[in-house]
Amino acid sequence: MKKTLAFIIVFITILTSSVFASSNPQVNTTIVGNGIGIGSALAIAICWSRTHSVLTTALAGVFGWIYVIYYCIIRERDEE
């Protein structure tokens, strides 16, 4: 009885792993979906706190991490 049960468990495991582990070239993985990323959100928050301008905030959101890096470089000059 134990050998039969072990055989059934191994058979089901092999069957399901071969079904679910098949490599299908039609499957695509989406890393970034809809919405804004963390860089854009950070850029929007930084720009709005500095300028209170909708236009420049929208542009900062488009550029995202580029604006954040720009702010890190410029911020040191603004504080002096």
C-alpha positions in Angstrom: 0.0 0.0 0.0 2.8 2.4 0.9 4.7 1.7 -2.3 1.5 2.3 -4.4 0.9 5.6 -2.6 4.5 6.7 -3.0 4.3 5.8 -6.7 1.1 7.8 -7.2 2.6 10.8 -5.4 5.8 10.7 -7.5 3.8 10.2 -10.7 1.5 13.1 -10.0 4.6 15.3 -9.1 6.3 14.4 -12.4 3.2 14.9 -14.4 2.4 18.4 -12.9 6.0 19.6 -13.1 6.2 18.7 -16.7 2.9 20.5 -17.4 3.7 23.7 -15.5 7.4 23.9 -16.2 7.2 23.7 -19.9 8.9 26.6 -21.6 6.5 28.5 -23.8 8.2 31.1 -26.1 4.8 33.0 -26.3 4.8 33.9 -22.6 6.0 37.4 -21.8 6.8 38.8 -18.4 5.8 42.4 -17.7 8.2 44.1 -15.2 6.6 47.5 -15.1 2.9 47.9 -15.7 0.6 50.9 -15.7 1.1 53.8 -13.3 4.1 55.8 -12.4 7.4 54.6 -10.9 9.1 55.6 -7.7 11.4 57.9 -9.6 8.6 59.9 -11.1 6.7 60.1 -7.8 9.9 61.3 -6.0 10.6 63.9 -8.8 7.0 65.2 -8.6 7.2 65.6 -4.8 10.6 67.3 -4.9 9.6 69.7 -7.8 6.3 70.6 -6.3 7.9 71.5 -2.9 10.4 73.7 -4.7 8.4 75.5 -7.4 4.7 75.0 -6.8 4.3 75.0 -10.6 2.2 72.5 -12.4 4.1 72.7 -15.6 7.5 72.1 -14.1 6.2 69.4 -11.9 4.7 67.6 -14.9 8.0 67.8 -16.7 9.9 66.6 -13.7 7.5 63.6 -13.5 8.2 62.8 -17.2 12.0 62.8 -16.6 11.8 61.0 -13.2 15.2 59.9 -12.0 17.0 62.3 -14.2 15.3 65.2 -12.3 16.0 63.6 -8.9 19.7 63.3 -9.8 19.7 66.9 -11.0 18.1 68.0 -7.8 20.7 66.3 -5.7 23.4 68.1 -7.6 21.7 71.5 -7.5 20.4 71.2 -3.9 23.9 71.8 -2.5 24.2 75.1 -4.3 20.8 76.2 -3.1 21.6 75.6 0.5 24.8 77.8 0.5 
